[in-house]
C-alpha cells in the first residue's frame, strides 16, 4: 500500500483530474523546481509541451488553463473557482505570467504552449503514459536552464519521468496492515478478526492521528454534499461549445413534484446526485476526486443514497463507506490504473462504481467477503468501457455515465448482500482483467476523442 485515502480523495477543481489538476500540479512543481535551483531570475523563455491524450483533448479539458495557473503558483485544492477566469484573462491580455507570483516572463499561446497532437509520448522519455507534458526553461542566450518531463497518471497524481511512485512518502512509513492484493487484504482482516474498514483506519492512523482521519473523511463528505447542492441549485449552459444544459435542477424539481409515490424514486435521486456533481465538475467547480474528476459523481451519489434512504444511517456508516471504498480504490490504482487515457472509462467510472459498491456493502454491515464480492460484480459489468468524450469535454457521455455507474453500484451491493454461495471471479482477477483489457484497447478509444461517440456524433 503506497496510497493514502487522502491521496485518492482530493479536493480540486473540474473538469478533469488527469487533464486539469495533474497538469496544474506538474506546472507548479516545475516552477518550484526553478525556485529551488535559484533560476527564476535567469529565465528568459519557458515552453510547455503536451503529448498524447493531453494534446488531443487538452483544450476541452482545460489543460491550457491549468498550466497557466500552475506556473503562477496556484493549487487546485485552494484556488477559488470564481477567480479563475479573471486570472487567466489578465495573463492572456498581458502576454506574460508571473512564475509563482515572483518573476514575470513573456508567455503567449501558442508560441510557448505547444500541443503535439501527432506524438503520443515525449521524445526520449523513459516513462510511457499517454498523458505526458514537458517543461523547458531557457536563458536569454537560448540555453536550457532546466527541463523536466511529467506524466499525469490519473486522479490528479503526477510522476516525474523515470519515477514509479506518485506518493513516495508512504513507502517509508511502516503500516500495521500492508497489503498488495484483495486476497492479502481478506486474509489479513480474517486473521486479525477485523473489518476491512478497521484495517484501513489503522493504516491511515499510522500516518496521522485517528481523530484527524475521521474528521478529514467527514470534511471530504461535507464538500461532496455541498457540490451536490450547488449542482441541484445551479441552472444554465455548461461551457465548452456543446450547449449542454444543466439538468440536475430540472430533474430534482420534477421528482419533488411527484413525491414518494414511485417506489423507485430513490434510484432517481441517485441519478440526480451524480448528475449534479458532474455538471459542477464540467463547469470547473469545486469537486473531490473519487477517484478521478470524470468519475466524481458516483461515490457521492451512493453515499448520499446511504445517508438519505437507508434506515439507521449515520456518520459511522459514512466512515465505513469511505474507508472501504478507498481500500478498493487503492487496489485498482496500485495494481492497474485509474486513468481513462491509459485504460478507458472502465478505469474511471468503472473503478468508482466498484469502490462505491464495496463501500455501500460496508456501510450497511456487510462482511469482508460481501464487500469484495460487491466490488467485483461492479467492475465485471464495466469491463471494456471506452473513454470517448465528445469534443474532449467531460460532458457527453461522462455526466450520464456517472449516474449509470452509481445505480449499478447499488445493484452490485444488493446482489452481493443477498448471495449465500461463493463466487467464481475474485476481485483480484477482475482488476487484472480490467488492466489487460485497457492495454488491449485501441488508443483512439482512450480519451483521445478520435473514435466512438466523439467521432460519430459529429458525423451524424
BADO-576741 format. One record per residue (C-alpha): residue number from 1; residue in one letter; x, y, z. Coordinates in steps of 0.001 Angstrom, whole numbers, plus 524288, in hexadecimal, padded with zeros to 5 digits. Example, Ala and Ser with C-alpha at 12.3 -4.5 7.8 and 13.67 -1.06 7.14 Angstrom:
{atom 1 'A' {8300C 7EE6C 81E78}}
{atom 2 'S' {83566 7FBDC 81BE4}}
% end
This chain:
{atom 1 'X' {80000 80000 80000}}
{atom 2 'X' {80636 80C86 7FB45}}
{atom 3 'X' {7FA1C 81513 7FA7C}}
{atom 4 'X' {7F281 81BC8 80538}}
{atom 5 'X' {7E3DA 81E00 80564}}
{atom 6 'X' {7E6F1 82C7D 8050C}}
{atom 7 'X' {7EF04 82AB2 7F8BC}}
{atom 8 'X' {7E3E3 823B0 7F20C}}
{atom 9 'X' {7D967 82D4F 7F69D}}
{atom 10 'X' {7DEB1 83B00 7F3EB}}
{atom 11 'X' {7D7ED 8481F 7F3B6}}
{atom 12 'X' {7D9BA 84EB4 7E69C}}
{atom 13 'X' {7D316 854F9 7DB0E}}
{atom 14 'X' {7CD0D 84FFA 7CE7E}}
{atom 15 'X' {7CC28 84BBB 7C42C}}
{atom 16 'X' {7D6AF 8412A 7C490}}
{atom 17 'X' {7DFD7 83BC4 7CEC7}}
{atom 18 'X' {7E971 8368B 7C4A1}}
{atom 19 'X' {7E863 841D0 7BAF7}}
{atom 20 'X' {7E608 84D43 7C42D}}
{atom 21 'X' {7EA8D 84A40 7D204}}
{atom 22 'X' {7F63D 841EE 7CDFE}}
{atom 23 'X' {7FBDA 84BD7 7C45B}}
{atom 24 'X' {7F98C 856C9 7CE2E}}
{atom 25 'X' {80145 84F3B 7D854}}
{atom 26 'X' {80BFE 84C26 7CE7F}}
{atom 27 'X' {80D20 85A66 7CA4F}}
{atom 28 'X' {80DF5 85EE0 7D85E}}
{atom 29 'X' {817F1 8543C 7DB61}}
{atom 30 'X' {82076 858F7 7D02D}}
{atom 31 'X' {81F6A 86716 7D4B4}}
{atom 32 'X' {82342 862E2 7E26F}}
{atom 33 'X' {82ED5 85B69 7DCD7}}
{atom 34 'X' {8334F 867D0 7D605}}
{atom 35 'X' {83267 86F09 7E2DA}}
{atom 36 'X' {83995 8643D 7EA09}}
{atom 37 'X' {844D1 864FF 7E03C}}
{atom 38 'X' {844F7 873E7 7E11E}}
{atom 39 'X' {841C4 87532 7D2B3}}
{atom 40 'X' {835B5 87DE4 7D2C0}}
{atom 41 'X' {83D2C 88A79 7D01D}}
{atom 42 'X' {844E6 8844F 7C4F7}}
{atom 43 'X' {8394F 87FA8 7BD01}}
{atom 44 'X' {836D2 8868D 7B031}}
{atom 45 'X' {82D8E 87CD1 7A9F7}}
{atom 46 'X' {82597 8712C 7AE5C}}
{atom 47 'X' {81F12 866CC 7A5F6}}
{atom 48 'X' {8149E 85D0B 7A9D5}}
{atom 49 'X' {8124A 851C4 7A065}}
{atom 50 'X' {806FA 84823 7A0DD}}
{atom 51 'X' {80688 83A73 79B2A}}
{atom 52 'X' {7FCED 82F59 79922}}
{atom 53 'X' {7EF99 830C8 79F56}}
{atom 54 'X' {7F378 83DA6 7A5B5}}
{atom 55 'X' {7F61C 84360 79843}}
{atom 56 'X' {7EA30 83D67 791B9}}
{atom 57 'X' {7E002 8413A 79BDF}}
{atom 58 'X' {7E73D 84B78 7A3B8}}
{atom 59 'X' {7DF59 85724 79F1C}}
{atom 60 'X' {7D27A 85088 7A26B}}
{atom 61 'X' {7D789 84C74 7AFC2}}
{atom 62 'X' {7DD6E 859B6 7B302}}
{atom 63 'X' {7EB97 85517 7B2F9}}
{atom 64 'X' {7F054 86201 7AD59}}
{atom 65 'X' {7E985 86958 7B84E}}
{atom 66 'X' {7EF08 8601B 7C280}}
{atom 67 'X' {7FD0E 86213 7BE02}}
{atom 68 'X' {7FC02 870D9 7BE7B}}
{atom 69 'X' {7F661 87031 7CC2B}}
{atom 70 'X' {80047 8662A 7D0F1}}
{atom 71 'X' {80BFB 86DE8 7CC20}}
{atom 72 'X' {80649 8799E 7D328}}
{atom 73 'X' {806A1 871BA 7DFB8}}
{atom 74 'X' {7F83F 86E4E 7E104}}
{atom 75 'X' {7F3CD 86172 7E702}}
{atom 76 'X' {7E772 85A37 7E33D}}
{atom 77 'X' {7E40B 857A0 7F174}}
{atom 78 'X' {7E431 865E2 7F578}}
{atom 79 'X' {7E131 86E49 7E99B}}
{atom 80 'X' {7D3E6 874D3 7E98E}}
{atom 81 'X' {7CD06 87012 7DD2C}}
{atom 82 'X' {7C642 87D36 7DC36}}
{atom 83 'X' {7D34A 88437 7DA21}}
{atom 84 'X' {7D8C5 87B63 7CF83}}
{atom 85 'X' {7D336 88265 7C3A7}}
{atom 86 'X' {7D811 88FB4 7C81A}}
{atom 87 'X' {7E5B0 88A70 7CB32}}
{atom 88 'X' {7E6B3 88414 7BDC5}}
{atom 89 'X' {7E16C 8901C 7B6E6}}
{atom 90 'X' {7EBEE 8986F 7BD3E}}
{atom 91 'X' {7F6C0 88F17 7B90A}}
{atom 92 'X' {7F1DE 88E44 7AB1C}}
{atom 93 'X' {7EF7B 89CBE 7A9BC}}
{atom 94 'X' {7FD34 8A025 7AE53}}
{atom 95 'X' {80421 89524 7A71A}}
{atom 96 'X' {80BEA 8922A 7B358}}
{atom 97 'X' {80AC1 88A7B 7BFD7}}
{atom 98 'X' {81189 88B5A 7CCE1}}
{atom 99 'X' {81813 87EA5 7D0D0}}
{atom 100 'X' {81376 87B97 7DE9E}}
{atom 101 'X' {80F5A 889D5 7DF1D}}
{atom 102 'X' {81DB7 88DAC 7DFF6}}
{atom 103 'X' {823E0 88EF2 7D26D}}
{atom 104 'X' {81CCB 8938E 7C63B}}
{atom 105 'X' {81FF9 88DA3 7B8FC}}
{atom 106 'X' {819EC 88EDB 7AB92}}
{atom 107 'X' {81074 883B4 7A943}}
{atom 108 'X' {80788 8838A 79D80}}
{atom 109 'X' {7FF55 878A1 79801}}
{atom 110 'X' {8021D 8719A 78F10}}
{atom 111 'X' {81069 875E2 78EAF}}
{atom 112 'X' {81397 870B5 79C29}}
{atom 113 'X' {808ED 86689 79E21}}
{atom 114 'X' {80A07 85BFF 793BD}}
{atom 115 'X' {8003F 85117 79103}}
{atom 116 'X' {80741 845C5 78A30}}
{atom 117 'X' {7FB20 83EAB 78572}}
{atom 118 'X' {802F4 8359A 77CB2}}
{atom 119 'X' {80C03 83094 7877F}}
{atom 120 'X' {80756 82713 791E8}}
{atom 121 'X' {8132E 82830 79AE6}}
{atom 122 'X' {81D66 832AD 79DB0}}
{atom 123 'X' {829AF 82F94 795CE}}
{atom 124 'X' {833E2 82863 79DBC}}
{atom 125 'X' {82B14 8264B 7A985}}
{atom 126 'X' {82D26 81A11 7B1A5}}
{atom 127 'X' {81F50 81983 7B6FB}}
{atom 128 'X' {814FC 815BE 7AD03}}
{atom 129 'X' {807B8 81B67 7B08A}}
{atom 130 'X' {7FECA 822AE 7A702}}
{atom 131 'X' {7FDB1 82EB7 7AFC0}}
{atom 132 'X' {80B39 83495 7AE36}}
{atom 133 'X' {80F88 842B9 7AF73}}
{atom 134 'X' {81CF9 848DA 7AEE9}}
{atom 135 'X' {8219E 855ED 7B418}}
{atom 136 'X' {82DFF 85CA4 7AF63}}
{atom 137 'X' {833BF 86929 7B510}}
{atom 138 'X' {83D71 870C4 7ACA3}}
{atom 139 'X' {84673 87C21 7AF7D}}
{atom 140 'X' {84830 88833 7A701}}
{atom 141 'X' {85220 8810B 79E82}}
{atom 142 'X' {848BC 875D4 79BED}}
{atom 143 'X' {84FFC 86C31 7A486}}
{atom 144 'X' {847EF 8629F 7AC63}}
{atom 145 'X' {84802 865BD 7BAD0}}
{atom 146 'X' {83F0B 85AC3 7BEF9}}
{atom 147 'X' {83684 850D2 7B82E}}
{atom 148 'X' {82D24 8473E 7BE75}}
{atom 149 'X' {8233C 83D97 7B91E}}
{atom 150 'X' {8175F 839C4 7C125}}
{atom 151 'X' {80C37 83052 7BF4E}}
{atom 152 'X' {7FE75 83245 7C457}}
{atom 153 'X' {7FAB4 8245A 7C7B4}}
{atom 154 'X' {7EC89 82626 7CBE7}}
{atom 155 'X' {7E55E 82B63 7D7BF}}
{atom 156 'X' {7EDF9 83776 7D856}}
{atom 157 'X' {7FA27 82F44 7DAF5}}
{atom 158 'X' {806AC 832FC 7D3DF}}
{atom 159 'X' {813E1 82C80 7D281}}
{atom 160 'X' {8208F 831F0 7CD45}}
{atom 161 'X' {82647 82A7E 7C1D3}}
{atom 162 'X' {82D6D 81E60 7C64A}}
{atom 163 'X' {82700 81DD7 7D3A5}}
{atom 164 'X' {81D3C 81349 7D721}}
{atom 165 'X' {81636 818E1 7E2F5}}
{atom 166 'X' {80C69 823D6 7E3E0}}
{atom 167 'X' {80C4A 8235B 7F2C4}}
{atom 168 'X' {81A39 82016 7F709}}
{atom 169 'X' {817FD 82483 80508}}
{atom 170 'X' {80FD9 8188F 80862}}
{atom 171 'X' {81A70 80F22 80433}}
{atom 172 'X' {82295 81315 81018}}
{atom 173 'X' {81794 811DD 81A0A}}
{atom 174 'X' {815AC 80501 82122}}
{atom 175 'X' {80750 8015E 82052}}
{atom 176 'X' {8010D 7F793 82990}}
{atom 177 'X' {7F9D5 7F0BE 81E83}}
{atom 178 'X' {80101 7F22B 81187}}
{atom 179 'X' {7FA3F 7EBA5 80604}}
{atom 180 'X' {7FC6F 7EA4E 7F774}}
{atom 181 'X' {7F0A4 7E265 7F34E}}
{atom 182 'X' {7E292 7DFE9 7F713}}
{atom 183 'X' {7E646 7D206 7FAF6}}
{atom 184 'X' {7F069 7D736 80483}}
{atom 185 'X' {7E6A1 7E123 80971}}
{atom 186 'X' {7DC51 7D6C9 80C2E}}
{atom 187 'X' {7E60A 7CD88 8128C}}
{atom 188 'X' {7EB68 7D848 81B3A}}
{atom 189 'X' {7DDF5 7DCE9 81F63}}
{atom 190 'X' {7D9D5 7CEED 8227F}}
{atom 191 'X' {7E62E 7CB62 829F2}}
{atom 192 'X' {7E528 7D78D 8327E}}
{atom 193 'X' {7D652 7D68A 833BA}}
{atom 194 'X' {7D41E 7E462 82ED8}}
{atom 195 'X' {7CC41 7EA8D 823F0}}
{atom 196 'X' {7D230 7F04A 817A8}}
{atom 197 'X' {7CEA6 7FE01 81C1A}}
{atom 198 'X' {7D532 7FBC3 8294B}}
{atom 199 'X' {7E170 7F700 82272}}
{atom 200 'X' {7E1A4 80316 819DF}}
{atom 201 'X' {7DF29 80C06 82580}}
{atom 202 'X' {7EAD2 80606 82C80}}
{atom 203 'X' {7F375 8084C 8209A}}
{atom 204 'X' {7EEFA 8165D 81F1F}}
{atom 205 'X' {7F0E2 81882 82DB6}}
{atom 206 'X' {7FF2A 814D2 82C0C}}
{atom 207 'X' {8007A 820DE 82370}}
{atom 208 'X' {7F89D 82A75 82BCB}}
{atom 209 'X' {7F09A 82A15 8386A}}
{atom 210 'X' {7E436 821EC 8377B}}
{atom 211 'X' {7DB7E 82D83 83ADC}}
{atom 212 'X' {7E183 83510 82F8E}}
{atom 213 'X' {7DE99 829B4 82673}}
{atom 214 'X' {7D064 829AC 82AB8}}
{atom 215 'X' {7CECE 83873 82A08}}
{atom 216 'X' {7D5D0 838CB 81CF7}}
{atom 217 'X' {7CC8C 82EDC 81715}}
{atom 218 'X' {7C0A9 83625 81C18}}
{atom 219 'X' {7C65D 842B6 81686}}
{atom 220 'X' {7C797 83C5E 80928}}
{atom 221 'X' {7B997 8378A 80A6E}}
{atom 222 'X' {7B4ED 84554 80DAD}}
{atom 223 'X' {7BB9C 84AA4 80177}}
{atom 224 'X' {7B528 84001 7F948}}
{atom 225 'X' {7A7E8 8434F 7FF0D}}
{atom 226 'X' {7A9F6 851C1 7FC4E}}
{atom 227 'X' {7AD57 84E3A 7EE57}}
{atom 228 'X' {7A0A2 846A0 7ED1B}}
{atom 229 'X' {798D9 85225 7F253}}
{atom 230 'X' {79F91 85BDA 7E930}}
{atom 231 'X' {79D13 852E1 7DDB6}}
{atom 232 'X' {78EAC 851A9 7E101}}
{atom 233 'X' {78D38 86059 7E2FD}}
{atom 234 'X' {794D6 8654B 7D72A}}
{atom 235 'X' {78EAE 8668A 7C9CB}}
{atom 236 'X' {7947A 86A7C 7BCBC}}
{atom 237 'X' {79CB6 865A9 7B16E}}
{atom 238 'X' {7A96B 85E7B 7B3E3}}
{atom 239 'X' {7B596 864C4 7ADE7}}
{atom 240 'X' {7BCBF 85EE5 7A25B}}
{atom 241 'X' {7B435 86103 79683}}
{atom 242 'X' {7AB6A 854FB 796B8}}
{atom 243 'X' {7A033 85D0A 79C72}}
{atom 244 'X' {79D3C 8528D 7A68C}}
{atom 245 'X' {79316 8578B 7B00E}}
{atom 246 'X' {7941E 85425 7BE70}}
{atom 247 'X' {7896F 84A59 7C1A4}}
{atom 248 'X' {78AD6 847D3 7D037}}
{atom 249 'X' {78246 85362 7D486}}
{atom 250 'X' {77755 84FB7 7CB36}}
{atom 251 'X' {777D2 84146 7CE97}}
{atom 252 'X' {777C8 8442A 7DD21}}
{atom 253 'X' {76C1F 84D5A 7DBD8}}
{atom 254 'X' {76456 8431D 7D465}}
{atom 255 'X' {76781 83893 7DE39}}
{atom 256 'X' {7634E 84139 7E987}}
{atom 257 'X' {7566D 843B6 7E29C}}
{atom 258 'X' {7540D 83525 7E149}}
{atom 259 'X' {756D1 832C2 7EF9D}}
{atom 260 'X' {75988 8250F 7F47A}}
{atom 261 'X' {74E94 81DF7 7ED59}}
{atom 262 'X' {75852 81733 7E460}}
{atom 263 'X' {75F46 80C27 7EBB0}}
{atom 264 'X' {76B17 80DFD 7E2CC}}
{atom 265 'X' {76CB9 81C6A 7E606}}
{atom 266 'X' {7792B 819A5 7EDE7}}
{atom 267 'X' {77F7A 81559 7E11D}}
{atom 268 'X' {77B3A 8222C 7DAFB}}
{atom 269 'X' {78196 8299C 7E620}}
{atom 270 'X' {78E2F 821F9 7E44E}}
{atom 271 'X' {78DEC 82637 7D60F}}
{atom 272 'X' {78BB3 83464 7D9CD}}
{atom 273 'X' {79690 83469 7E3EC}}
{atom 274 'X' {7A068 82EE4 7DA36}}
{atom 275 'X' {79C47 83816 7CF54}}
{atom 276 'X' {79CD4 843C7 7D883}}
{atom 277 'X' {7AAED 840E3 7DC42}}
{atom 278 'X' {7AF7D 83E84 7CE72}}
{atom 279 'X' {7A8D4 84A9D 7C93E}}
{atom 280 'X' {7B03D 85245 7D39A}}
{atom 281 'X' {7BCAB 84B73 7CF46}}
{atom 282 'X' {7BA1B 84E67 7C0EC}}
{atom 283 'X' {7B84C 85CB6 7C48D}}
{atom 284 'X' {7C5A2 85D1C 7CB4C}}
{atom 285 'X' {7BFF5 85D4C 7D901}}
{atom 286 'X' {7C50C 857F2 7E5E0}}
{atom 287 'X' {7C4AF 8490F 7E651}}
{atom 288 'X' {7CB8F 83DBB 7ED03}}
{atom 289 'X' {7D2CA 833B6 7E4CC}}
{atom 290 'X' {7CBE7 826C6 7E712}}
{atom 291 'X' {7D4E7 82156 7E22F}}
{atom 292 'X' {7D50B 82AD2 7D696}}
{atom 293 'X' {7CD9C 83700 7D2A5}}
{atom 294 'X' {7C74E 83057 7C706}}
{atom 295 'X' {7C197 82655 7D080}}
{atom 296 'X' {7BF88 82FCF 7DBC5}}
{atom 297 'X' {7B0C3 82DFF 7DC87}}
{atom 298 'X' {7AFB5 81F63 7DF23}}
{atom 299 'X' {7B492 81EAB 7ED2C}}
{atom 300 'X' {7AD96 82AF6 7F22E}}
{atom 301 'X' {7A0E3 82640 7EC06}}
{atom 302 'X' {7A1B4 818E0 7F278}}
{atom 303 'X' {7A5EF 81EA0 7FF84}}
{atom 304 'X' {79A7E 8281E 7FEDF}}
{atom 305 'X' {79177 81CB8 7FBC3}}
{atom 306 'X' {79688 815D4 807F4}}
{atom 307 'X' {794E0 821A9 810C3}}
{atom 308 'X' {78789 8255E 80B63}}
{atom 309 'X' {780B2 8187B 808D5}}
{atom 310 'X' {786A8 80DE3 81181}}
{atom 311 'X' {78048 80CDA 81EF2}}
{atom 312 'X' {789F7 80EF4 829FF}}
{atom 313 'X' {7941B 815A8 8214C}}
{atom 314 'X' {79DC3 81DE6 828FA}}
{atom 315 'X' {7AB6E 823B2 82854}}
{atom 316 'X' {7B170 816E4 82CC4}}
{atom 317 'X' {7AB8E 810B6 820AE}}
{atom 318 'X' {7B10F 81BB1 81860}}
{atom 319 'X' {7BE7C 8192B 81E36}}
{atom 320 'X' {7BD3C 80AAA 81B29}}
{atom 321 'X' {7B8FE 80E30 80D65}}
{atom 322 'X' {7C48D 81701 80A4D}}
{atom 323 'X' {7CEFD 80EDE 81107}}
{atom 324 'X' {7CA83 802BC 809AE}}
{atom 325 'X' {7C8CC 809C2 7FCAC}}
{atom 326 'X' {7D693 80F3E 7FDF0}}
{atom 327 'X' {7DC10 801B8 800A9}}
{atom 328 'X' {7D608 7FCAA 7F41D}}
{atom 329 'X' {7DA89 80898 7EC7E}}
{atom 330 'X' {7E878 8067E 7F11E}}
{atom 331 'X' {7E835 7F894 7EBDE}}
{atom 332 'X' {7E481 7FDC5 7DE6F}}
{atom 333 'X' {7EE30 808EF 7DE8C}}
{atom 334 'X' {7F9C3 800BB 7E2E0}}
{atom 335 'X' {7F6CA 7F47C 7DAF3}}
{atom 336 'X' {7F07B 7FA40 7CECB}}
{atom 337 'X' {7ECF9 80859 7CB71}}
{atom 338 'X' {7E30B 81313 7CE24}}
{atom 339 'X' {7E684 81A93 7C1C6}}
{atom 340 'X' {7DCA4 81B4A 7B6B4}}
{atom 341 'X' {7E7C7 81E7D 7AD70}}
{atom 342 'X' {7EE6D 811BA 7B10D}}
{atom 343 'X' {7E348 807EC 7B2B8}}
{atom 344 'X' {7D6CA 80ECD 7AE79}}
{atom 345 'X' {7CB34 8129C 7B6D8}}
{atom 346 'X' {7CB1D 80544 7BD6E}}
{atom 347 'X' {7D68E 80AED 7C52A}}
{atom 348 'X' {7CEB5 816D7 7C94B}}
{atom 349 'X' {7C006 814A2 7CA5C}}
{atom 350 'X' {7C25E 805F2 7CB0D}}
{atom 351 'X' {7CBAE 80749 7D683}}
{atom 352 'X' {7C2DB 8113F 7DD34}}
{atom 353 'X' {7B76F 807D0 7DBA8}}
{atom 354 'X' {7BF67 7FCD2 7E1A9}}
{atom 355 'X' {7C3D4 80583 7ECE6}}
{atom 356 'X' {7B5FC 80A27 7EF7E}}
{atom 357 'X' {7B053 7FC75 7EF32}}
{atom 358 'X' {7BA19 7F782 7F928}}
{atom 359 'X' {7B8B3 803C3 80157}}
{atom 360 'X' {7A9F6 8027E 801D0}}
{atom 361 'X' {7AB04 7F43F 805BB}}
{atom 362 'X' {7B3BC 7F853 81118}}
{atom 363 'X' {7AAB8 80376 81503}}
{atom 364 'X' {79EF3 7FA61 81629}}
{atom 365 'X' {7A68A 7F05E 81E0C}}
{atom 366 'X' {7AB3D 7E6EA 813AD}}
{atom 367 'X' {7B60C 7DD1F 8164B}}
{atom 368 'X' {7C384 7DE18 81031}}
{atom 369 'X' {7BF9B 7D399 8067B}}
{atom 370 'X' {7B349 7DAE6 8029D}}
{atom 371 'X' {7BB0F 7E77D 800F9}}
{atom 372 'X' {7C4E4 7E0C9 7F80B}}
{atom 373 'X' {7B9D7 7DA6A 7F06A}}
{atom 374 'X' {7B287 7E74D 7EE9E}}
{atom 375 'X' {7BEC2 7EE05 7E9A7}}
{atom 376 'X' {7C16F 7E2CD 7E04A}}
{atom 377 'X' {7B3A1 7E291 7DADB}}
{atom 378 'X' {7B3E2 7F12A 7D862}}
{atom 379 'X' {7C063 7F0B7 7D06A}}
{atom 380 'X' {7BCDB 7E430 7C94C}}
{atom 381 'X' {7B1D3 7EB88 7C2A9}}
{atom 382 'X' {7B9F8 7F771 7BF3A}}
{atom 383 'X' {7C4B8 7EFD8 7B844}}
{atom 384 'X' {7C824 7F552 7AAE8}}
{atom 385 'X' {7C1A2 80287 7ACD9}}
{atom 386 'X' {7C831 80C6C 7A40F}}
{atom 387 'X' {7CB70 81AB1 7A68D}}
{atom 388 'X' {7C642 8224E 79ACD}}
{atom 389 'X' {7C249 82FF0 79F67}}
{atom 390 'X' {7BC0E 83849 794E2}}
{atom 391 'X' {7C472 84420 79201}}
{atom 392 'X' {7CE1B 8400A 79C8C}}
{atom 393 'X' {7C466 84527 7A69D}}
{atom 394 'X' {7C0A3 83DFA 7B309}}
{atom 395 'X' {7B23B 83F11 7AF8C}}
{atom 396 'X' {7AD30 834F8 7A5D5}}
{atom 397 'X' {7ACE2 829BD 7A948}}
{atom 398 'X' {7B3F5 82C5A 7B61A}}
{atom 399 'X' {7A927 832DA 7BDFC}}
{atom 400 'X' {79EBA 8288A 7BB92}}
{atom 401 'X' {7A8F1 81DDF 7BCAC}}
{atom 402 'X' {7AB25 821B7 7CADA}}
{atom 403 'X' {79CA8 82049 7CD7F}}
{atom 404 'X' {79C98 812C5 7C754}}
{atom 405 'X' {7A8B2 80F03 7CF13}}
{atom 406 'X' {7A288 8134F 7DBE2}}
{atom 407 'X' {7961A 80B86 7D993}}
{atom 408 'X' {79E23 7FFC9 7D566}}
{atom 409 'X' {7A604 800B4 7E201}}
{atom 410 'X' {799B2 7FFBE 7EA34}}
{atom 411 'X' {7950D 7F400 7E280}}
{atom 412 'X' {7A254 7ED4E 7E3A1}}
{atom 413 'X' {7A1C4 7EF3A 7F25B}}
{atom 414 'X' {79409 7E990 7F30D}}
{atom 415 'X' {797DF 7DD89 7EB2F}}
{atom 416 'X' {7A3A9 7DB18 7F3F2}}
{atom 417 'X' {79C08 7DD3A 80092}}
{atom 418 'X' {7917C 7D39A 7FC42}}
{atom 419 'X' {79B07 7C921 7F7C3}}
{atom 420 'X' {79D88 7BD98 800BA}}
{atom 421 'X' {7A6AA 7B5BA 7F80E}}
{atom 422 'X' {7B486 7B8CD 7F40C}}
{atom 423 'X' {7B7C2 7BF47 7E71D}}
{atom 424 'X' {7C064 7BADE 7DBEC}}
{atom 425 'X' {7C7A8 7C776 7D886}}
{atom 426 'X' {7CFF5 7CE3D 7E2CE}}
{atom 427 'X' {7D23B 7DCD0 7E400}}
{atom 428 'X' {7E0A9 7DAC5 7E114}}
{atom 429 'X' {7DD3B 7D392 7D49C}}
{atom 430 'X' {7D3ED 7DE1E 7CFF2}}
{atom 431 'X' {7DDE3 7E8CF 7D2FE}}
{atom 432 'X' {7E809 7E194 7CADF}}
{atom 433 'X' {7DE1C 7DF86 7C009}}
{atom 434 'X' {7DA7B 7EDDE 7BFF3}}
{atom 435 'X' {7E8AA 7F1DA 7BE72}}
{atom 436 'X' {7EB5E 7E812 7B399}}
{atom 437 'X' {7DEF3 7EC33 7AC9E}}
{atom 438 'X' {7E343 7FA5D 7AD6C}}
{atom 439 'X' {7F09E 7F75E 7A7E1}}
{atom 440 'X' {7EA45 7F001 79C9B}}
{atom 441 'X' {7E0C7 7FB22 799C4}}
{atom 442 'X' {7E449 80386 78E02}}
{atom 443 'X' {7E99C 810C5 79207}}
{atom 444 'X' {7DF21 817FB 78A4E}}
{atom 445 'X' {7D546 812F6 79448}}
{atom 446 'X' {7DD36 817D0 79FE5}}
{atom 447 'X' {7DAAC 82656 7A222}}
{atom 448 'X' {7DF6E 82AE7 794E3}}
{atom 449 'X' {7D20E 82E7C 78F39}}
{atom 450 'X' {7D60E 827B5 78292}}
{atom 451 'X' {7CB96 81D15 78291}}
{atom 452 'X' {7BEC0 8189A 78859}}
{atom 453 'X' {7B4BD 822EE 78BF8}}
{atom 454 'X' {7BEFB 82D8A 78A98}}
{atom 455 'X' {7C001 82A89 77C0A}}
{atom 456 'X' {7B2B1 82557 77843}}
{atom 457 'X' {7AA5C 82FCC 77E92}}
{atom 458 'X' {7B180 83A07 77692}}
{atom 459 'X' {7AF72 83210 76A2E}}
{atom 460 'X' {7A0EB 82FBF 76C5E}}
% end
